[in-house]
Amino acid sequence: MLELCAGVGHIGLGAVRDSDRRLVMVDVNPAAEEFARHNAAANGLQERIDFRLARLDEALAEGERFAVVVADPPWVRSADTSRFPEDPVLAIDGGDDGLDLARTCVDLMDRHLADGGSGLLQLGTTAQAETIAAEAARRPEGSVRVAETRVFDRGVLVRLAR
């Protein structure tokens, strides 16, 4: 399993906790790595994680494939980050339309998702999910596509598959 924009690891660690799966976690923030490693150790999972402190587009080898890829990228528009003063800007700033890192996550899912696998992408709004779906639909045949979208009170979950 791969977790992009892993932060402190709560999604990925929760997903592999009651299994024998290994987890590759990727985040650019050294503080996130410290907390994620602590959380893994606190749950007895430190031997099953590989935390890669790197930019998303530099963290994975060409041939790496994962059955499940989860991503919780920053999705707040840059102009709106001041609405969330309690959150570090690095953790929430998704660029002009809030989708800069989400697009990178979809690109990485396209390159690293195993055949038959699923990618889960957390976004903030249905409009963002619709944008991602439209962009995925324009990708070449055999690329990932939006298979399902679920709307929750605090965000939108998009499932991508081949």
Secondary structure, 3 states (H helix, E strand, C coil): CEEECCCCCHHHHHHHCCCCCCEEEEECCHHHHHHHHHHHHHCCCHHHEEEEECCHHHCCCCCCCEEEEEECCCCECHHHHHHCCCCCHHHHECCCCCCHHHHHHHHHHHHHEEEEEEEEEEECCHHHHHHHHHHHHCCCCCCCEEEEEEEECCEEEEEEEC
